[in-house]
Amino acid sequence: MDLSKKTKDLAARDKKYLWHPFTQMQDWVKDDILIIESGSGCYLQDTDGKRYLDGVSSLWCNVHGHRVRAIEQAIQKQLRKIAHSTFLGLSNIPAIQLAERLVKIAPKGLARVFYSDSGSEAVEIALKMAFQYWQNRGEKKRRKFIRLTNAYHGDTIGSVSVGGIDLFHQIYQPLLFNTVPVQAPYRYRDSFLGTESGYLDHCTKKLEKVLRKHAKETVALVMEPLMQGAAGMINQPKGYISRARALTRKYNTFLIFDEVATGFGRTGKWFASDHEKVSPDILCVAKGITGGYLALAATLTTEEIYEAFLGSYQELKAFFHGHTYTANPLACRAALANLDLFRKEKVLERLQFKIKRFSEWLKELWSLKHVGDIRQVGFMVGIELVRNPLTKEPYDLKEQVGVRVIKQARKKGVILRPLGNVIVLMPPLAMRLSELKFLVNVVRESIREVTEG
Ligand SMILES: *Cc1c(COP(=O)(O)O)cnc(C)c1O
């Protein structure tokens, strides 16, 4: 493809000055790179005017598409008031309004909102909050966190400590604090044979064993509910989050849900917790909160946890955490406009039918020779590619099958991102049926061409 002079020039400067996240820059500088200049609806447009369907919601955060007038107007209106003022010692209007709205839609019992700027920070805050709760209450021995294997909670040192993706984070091992792992459900790669409810019991037993042994020194169990995203879209058996709730109650420790990926309609309900009417003690949200417009995150918790931080000034029980841009008014305005749109456009109601059609179309992919597993929860999908579906033998990572599939899809006008050998689909909730169908078709053809071609 012939690139314009403008694109070539920008690409050269990118390669000269930038360092991209999760990227082997040695490969980056050799390849043609895509530079996005604009977007509209579920499409992105590059510097040569070529359009691409955004199949991963600009990394799992876009909700209503790009160039959404209502969100843009809300941000512009706020800009004419003030862009930012600190939240340390001062308050602001959008942050107050948004907190009230978040508490209204959040699972029951979550009554307090602590803002930050990214999912990693929302998790970091949850960890510190839960830890300090026990310290403030005089339970000084509680220092451990229980986590699931294959978990992803962000890239800061604290959130990596409770994460479990060795591929990314192995190198940082010496810097991390100790945590207690529980084997996460992963039906496709588990040797367990039996029914879904049998598998639920099997996974619950593993969780209970660890909780029973460590509960007294444990601060909290941290997990992504319903589906572990970055691990490769690995879903949990029905009932697992309810069991996690019952067991953390039984053994008297906290339950932290990281809904950074699953929140704001992604699974078909406001929160993944809602599928089983579970209320965690702490809930972390980010990605979809502003509809994909600005950086904002929040950690919600109960009045009980909040109250353990109350005391006279010199007791030093306050929560000593905060960032420069905490509760940024522009971001909070975008979030309010995002929530308004959910109601006005009946996003969740309309999503149900789209999820059904999406599943039907995805079923067609089972006929491909190298599709081992297809996992879907709402608008979160993982397609696991394997060398041999009978033995489930994986592709060697060196073969970069996932990367090759997304390169093929890009030629056909779709932007995706793989997680190893898993092809991830995370379309904006606003994606139209015709676009969704196109997305699935392109994925099917791209997988076929790379694995069967
Ligand atoms: C993306 C993600 C994070 C990290 O969020 P950032 O905003 O990228 O820091 C944490 N937890 C889960 C489940 C995520 O998907």
The ligand as a MOL file (V3000), in Angstrom:
LIG
                    3D

  0  0  0     0  0            999 V3000
M  V30 BEGIN CTAB
M  V30 COUNTS 15 15 0 0 0
M  V30 BEGIN ATOM
M  V30 1 C -7.5670 -3.0400 31.8700 0
M  V30 2 C -7.7460 -3.6540 33.2030 0
M  V30 3 C -7.0990 -3.1170 34.3330 0
M  V30 4 C -6.1440 -1.9760 34.2370 0
M  V30 5 O -6.7520 -0.8000 33.8530 0
M  V30 6 P -5.8420 0.4120 33.2730 0
M  V30 7 O -6.8090 1.5080 33.0930 0
M  V30 8 O -5.2700 -0.1040 31.9870 0
M  V30 9 O -4.7930 0.6810 34.2850 0
M  V30 10 C -7.3560 -3.6950 35.5500 0
M  V30 11 N -8.1870 -4.7430 35.6680 0
M  V30 12 C -8.8200 -5.2890 34.6160 0
M  V30 13 C -9.7510 -6.4410 34.8230 0
M  V30 14 C -8.6070 -4.7730 33.3480 0
M  V30 15 O -9.2060 -5.3220 32.2770 0
M  V30 END ATOM
M  V30 BEGIN BOND
M  V30 1 1 1 2
M  V30 2 1 2 3
M  V30 3 2 2 14
M  V30 4 1 3 4
M  V30 5 2 3 10
M  V30 6 1 4 5
M  V30 7 1 5 6
M  V30 8 2 6 7
M  V30 9 1 6 8
M  V30 10 1 6 9
M  V30 11 1 10 11
M  V30 12 2 11 12
M  V30 13 1 12 13
M  V30 14 1 12 14
M  V30 15 1 14 15
M  V30 END BOND
M  V30 END CTAB
M  END
